[in-house]
Amino acid sequence: MQDNFMKIQIHKIQVDKWCEGCRLQADPGPTYVLDWIQNNGPWFRESYEVSICKECKHWARCGHNLQRTCPGFEPE
């Protein structure tokens, strides 16, 4: 379960970094990941703990959304 959390968190960071790069029209730089973890890490952990994504076999596809309900949910 912890392994899935780390993979989902890394994917979320990559998505957010890409979005920020599009907004800036430049790479946000190497400190972006550390800043993200410091600013969003606690919120992300809390959201993960109550999400249905951590128990879904499709977590790699959309788990970074941390949904509480999902029409495509299938237990792992």
C-alpha distances in whole Angstrom, upper triangle without the diagonal:
4,5,5,6,9,10,11,12,14,16,17,19,20,21,23,24,26,27,29,30,32,33,35,36,34,31,30,30,28,27,26,22,23,25,22,19,22,23,20,17,17,18,15,13,15,15,11,11,13,13,13,11,7,9,11,12,14,11,13,16,16,13,14,17,14,16,17,19,19,22,20,17,16,13,11
4,5,5,6,9,10,11,12,14,15,17,18,20,21,22,24,26,27,28,30,31,33,34,32,29,28,27,25,24,23,19,20,22,19,16,19,20,18,14,15,16,13,11,14,14,11,11,14,14,15,13,9,12,14,15,16,13,14,17,17,13,14,17,15,18,18,21,21,24,22,19,19,17,14
4,5,5,6,9,10,11,12,14,16,17,19,20,21,23,25,26,27,29,30,31,32,31,28,26,26,23,24,22,19,19,22,19,17,20,21,19,16,17,18,15,13,16,16,13,14,17,16,16,13,10,12,14,14,14,12,11,15,16,13,14,17,16,18,20,22,21,24,22,19,19,17,14
4,5,5,6,8,10,11,12,14,15,16,18,20,21,23,24,26,27,29,30,31,30,27,26,26,24,24,22,18,20,22,19,17,20,21,18,15,17,17,13,12,15,14,10,12,14,13,13,10,7,10,10,10,11,8,8,12,12,9,10,14,12,15,16,18,18,20,18,16,15,14,11
4,6,5,6,9,10,10,12,14,15,16,18,20,21,22,24,26,27,28,29,28,25,24,24,22,21,20,16,17,19,16,13,16,17,14,11,13,13,10,8,11,11,7,9,12,11,12,10,7,11,12,13,13,10,10,13,13,9,9,12,11,14,15,18,18,21,19,17,17,16,14
4,5,5,6,9,10,10,12,14,15,16,18,20,21,22,24,26,26,28,26,23,21,21,19,19,17,13,14,17,14,12,15,16,14,11,13,14,11,10,14,13,10,13,16,14,16,13,11,14,15,16,15,12,11,14,14,11,10,14,13,17,18,21,21,24,22,20,20,19,17
4,5,5,6,9,10,11,12,14,15,17,18,20,21,23,24,26,26,25,22,21,21,19,19,18,14,16,18,15,14,17,18,15,14,16,16,13,13,16,15,12,14,17,15,15,12,11,14,14,13,13,9,8,11,11,9,9,13,13,16,18,20,19,22,20,18,18,18,15
4,5,5,6,9,10,11,12,14,15,17,18,20,21,23,24,25,24,21,20,21,20,20,17,14,16,17,14,13,17,17,13,12,14,14,10,11,13,12,9,12,14,12,13,9,9,12,12,13,11,8,7,9,9,6,5,9,9,12,15,17,16,19,17,16,17,16,15
4,5,5,6,9,10,10,12,14,15,16,18,20,21,22,24,22,20,18,18,17,16,14,11,13,14,10,9,13,13,10,9,11,11,8,9,12,11,9,12,14,13,15,12,11,15,15,16,15,11,11,13,11,9,7,10,10,14,16,19,19,22,20,19,20,20,18
4,5,5,6,9,10,10,12,14,15,16,18,20,21,22,20,17,16,16,14,15,12,9,12,13,11,10,14,14,12,11,14,14,11,12,16,15,13,16,18,16,18,15,14,18,17,18,16,13,11,13,13,11,9,12,13,17,20,22,21,24,22,21,22,22,20
4,5,5,6,9,10,11,12,14,15,17,18,20,20,19,17,16,17,16,17,14,11,14,15,12,13,16,16,13,13,16,15,12,14,17,15,13,17,18,16,17,13,14,17,16,16,14,11,8,10,9,9,6,10,12,15,18,20,19,21,19,19,20,20,19
4,5,5,6,8,10,11,12,14,15,16,18,19,19,16,15,16,16,16,13,11,13,14,10,11,14,13,10,11,14,12,9,12,14,12,11,15,16,14,16,13,14,17,17,17,15,12,11,11,10,9,5,8,10,13,16,18,18,21,19,19,21,21,20
4,5,5,6,8,10,10,12,14,15,16,17,16,13,12,13,12,12,9,7,10,10,7,8,12,11,9,10,13,13,10,13,16,14,14,17,19,17,19,16,17,20,20,21,18,15,14,14,13,12,9,11,13,17,20,22,22,24,23,23,24,25,23
4,5,5,6,9,10,10,12,14,15,16,14,12,11,12,12,13,10,8,12,13,10,12,15,15,13,14,17,17,14,16,19,17,17,20,22,19,21,18,18,22,21,21,18,15,13,14,13,13,10,13,15,18,22,23,22,25,23,23,25,25,24
4,5,5,6,9,10,11,12,14,15,15,13,12,14,15,15,12,11,15,15,11,14,17,16,13,15,18,16,14,17,19,17,16,20,21,18,20,17,18,21,20,20,17,15,13,12,11,12,9,10,13,16,20,21,20,22,21,21,23,25,24
4,5,5,6,9,10,10,12,14,13,12,10,13,13,13,10,9,13,12,9,11,14,13,11,13,16,14,12,16,18,16,16,20,21,19,21,18,20,23,22,23,20,17,16,15,14,14,10,11,14,17,20,22,21,24,23,24,26,27,26
4,5,5,6,9,10,10,12,10,8,7,9,10,11,7,8,11,11,9,12,14,13,13,14,18,17,15,18,21,19,19,23,24,22,24,21,22,26,25,25,22,20,18,18,17,17,13,15,17,20,24,26,25,28,26,27,29,29,28
4,5,5,6,9,10,10,10,8,8,11,13,14,11,11,15,14,12,15,18,17,16,18,21,20,18,21,23,21,21,25,26,23,25,22,23,26,25,25,22,20,18,17,16,17,14,15,18,21,24,26,25,27,26,26,28,30,29
4,5,5,6,9,9,10,10,10,13,15,15,12,13,16,15,13,16,18,16,15,18,21,19,17,21,22,20,21,24,25,23,24,22,24,27,25,26,23,21,19,18,16,17,14,14,18,20,23,25,24,26,25,26,29,30,29
4,5,5,6,8,8,8,7,10,13,13,9,11,14,12,11,15,16,15,14,17,20,19,18,21,23,21,22,26,26,24,27,24,26,29,28,29,26,23,22,21,19,20,16,17,20,22,25,27,27,29,28,29,31,33,32
4,5,5,5,5,5,6,9,12,13,10,12,15,14,13,17,19,17,17,20,23,22,21,24,26,24,25,28,29,27,29,26,28,31,30,30,27,25,23,22,21,22,18,19,22,25,28,30,29,31,30,31,33,34,34
4,5,5,7,8,9,13,16,17,14,16,19,18,16,20,22,20,19,22,25,23,22,26,27,25,26,30,30,28,29,27,29,32,30,30,27,25,23,22,21,22,19,19,23,25,28,29,28,30,29,31,33,35,34
4,6,8,10,9,13,16,17,14,16,19,17,16,19,21,19,19,22,24,23,22,25,27,25,26,30,30,28,30,28,30,33,31,32,29,27,25,24,22,23,20,20,23,25,28,30,29,31,31,32,34,36,36
4,5,8,7,11,14,15,12,16,18,16,16,20,21,19,20,22,25,24,23,27,29,27,28,32,32,30,33,30,32,35,34,34,31,29,27,26,25,26,22,23,26,28,31,33,32,34,34,35,37,39,38
4,7,9,12,15,17,15,17,20,19,18,22,23,22,22,25,28,27,26,29,31,29,30,34,34,32,34,31,33,36,35,35,31,29,27,26,25,26,23,24,27,29,33,34,33,35,34,35,38,39,38
4,6,8,12,14,12,15,18,17,17,20,22,21,21,24,27,26,25,28,30,29,29,33,34,32,34,31,32,36,34,35,31,29,27,26,25,26,23,24,27,30,33,35,34,36,35,36,38,39,38
4,5,9,11,9,12,14,14,14,17,19,19,19,21,25,24,23,26,28,27,27,31,32,30,32,29,30,33,32,32,29,27,24,24,24,24,21,23,25,28,32,34,33,35,34,34,36,37,36
4,7,8,6,9,12,11,11,14,16,15,16,18,21,21,20,23,26,25,25,28,30,28,31,28,29,32,32,32,29,27,24,24,23,24,20,22,24,27,30,32,32,34,33,34,36,36,35
4,6,6,8,10,10,12,14,15,16,17,18,22,22,21,24,27,26,26,29,31,30,32,29,30,33,33,33,30,28,25,26,25,25,21,24,26,29,32,34,34,36,35,35,37,37,36
4,5,7,8,9,11,12,14,15,16,17,20,21,20,22,25,25,25,28,30,29,31,28,28,32,32,32,30,27,24,25,25,24,21,24,25,29,32,34,34,36,35,35,36,36,34
4,6,5,6,9,10,11,12,14,15,18,19,18,20,23,23,24,26,29,28,30,28,28,31,32,32,30,27,25,26,25,24,21,23,24,28,30,33,33,36,35,35,36,36,34
4,6,5,6,9,10,10,11,13,16,17,16,18,21,21,21,24,26,25,28,25,25,29,29,29,27,24,22,23,22,21,18,20,21,24,27,30,30,33,32,31,33,33,32
4,5,5,6,9,10,10,10,14,15,14,16,19,19,18,21,23,23,25,22,22,26,26,27,25,21,20,21,20,19,15,18,19,23,25,28,28,31,30,29,31,31,29
4,5,5,6,9,10,10,13,15,14,15,18,19,19,21,24,24,26,24,23,27,28,29,27,24,22,24,23,21,18,20,21,24,27,30,30,33,32,31,33,32,31
4,5,5,6,8,9,12,13,13,15,18,18,19,22,24,23,26,24,24,28,29,30,28,25,24,25,23,21,18,20,20,24,26,29,30,33,32,31,33,33,32
4,5,5,5,7,10,11,10,13,15,15,16,19,20,20,23,21,21,25,25,26,24,21,20,21,19,18,14,16,16,20,22,25,26,29,28,28,30,30,29
4,6,5,5,8,10,9,10,13,14,14,17,19,19,22,20,19,23,24,25,24,20,20,21,20,17,14,16,16,20,22,25,26,29,29,27,29,28,27
4,6,6,8,10,11,12,14,15,16,18,20,21,24,23,22,26,27,29,27,24,23,25,23,21,17,19,19,22,24,27,28,32,31,30,32,31,30
4,6,8,8,10,12,13,14,16,18,19,20,23,22,22,25,27,28,27,23,23,24,22,20,16,17,17,20,22,25,27,30,30,29,31,31,30
4,6,5,6,9,10,10,12,14,16,16,19,18,18,22,23,25,23,20,20,21,18,16,13,14,13,17,18,22,23,26,26,25,27,27,27
4,6,5,6,9,10,10,12,15,15,18,17,16,20,21,23,22,18,19,20,18,16,13,14,13,17,18,22,23,27,26,25,26,25,25
4,5,5,6,9,10,11,13,14,18,17,16,20,22,24,23,20,21,22,20,17,15,15,14,17,17,21,23,27,27,25,27,26,25
4,6,5,6,9,10,11,12,16,16,15,19,20,23,22,18,20,21,18,15,13,13,11,14,15,18,20,24,24,23,25,24,24
4,6,5,6,9,10,10,14,13,12,16,17,20,18,15,16,17,14,12,9,10,8,12,13,17,18,22,21,20,22,21,21
4,5,5,6,9,10,13,12,11,15,17,19,19,15,17,18,16,13,11,12,10,13,14,17,19,23,22,20,22,20,20
4,5,5,7,9,12,13,12,15,17,20,20,17,19,20,17,14,13,13,10,12,12,16,18,22,22,20,22,21,21
4,5,6,6,10,10,10,13,15,18,17,14,16,17,14,11,10,9,6,8,9,12,15,18,19,17,19,18,19
4,5,5,8,8,7,10,12,15,15,11,13,15,12,9,9,9,6,8,9,12,14,18,17,15,17,16,16
4,6,8,9,8,10,13,16,16,13,16,18,16,12,12,13,9,11,10,13,15,19,19,16,17,16,16
4,7,9,9,10,13,16,16,14,17,18,15,12,13,12,8,8,7,10,13,16,17,14,16,15,16
4,5,6,8,10,13,13,11,14,14,12,9,10,9,5,5,5,8,10,13,14,11,13,13,14
4,6,6,7,10,11,9,13,13,11,9,11,10,7,6,5,6,8,11,11,8,10,9,11
4,5,5,8,8,5,9,10,8,5,8,8,6,6,8,8,8,11,10,8,9,9,10
4,6,8,9,7,10,12,11,7,10,11,8,9,10,12,12,15,13,10,11,9,9
4,7,9,8,11,13,12,10,13,13,11,11,11,11,11,14,12,9,8,6,6
4,5,5,9,10,10,8,12,12,11,11,11,11,9,11,9,6,5,5,5
4,6,8,9,10,10,13,14,14,14,15,14,12,13,10,8,6,6,4
4,6,6,7,7,11,12,12,12,14,13,11,12,8,7,7,9,8
4,5,6,4,8,9,9,10,13,13,11,13,11,9,10,10,9
4,6,6,8,10,11,13,16,16,14,16,13,12,13,13,11
4,6,8,10,11,12,15,15,13,14,11,11,12,14,13
4,5,6,8,9,12,12,10,12,10,10,12,14,14
4,5,6,8,11,11,10,13,11,10,12,13,13
4,5,8,12,13,13,16,14,14,16,17,16
4,6,9,11,10,13,13,13,16,17,17
4,7,9,10,13,13,12,15,15,16
4,5,7,10,11,10,13,14,16
4,7,10,12,10,13,14,16
4,7,9,8,11,12,15
4,5,5,9,11,14
4,6,9,12,15
4,6,10,12
4,7,9
4,6
4
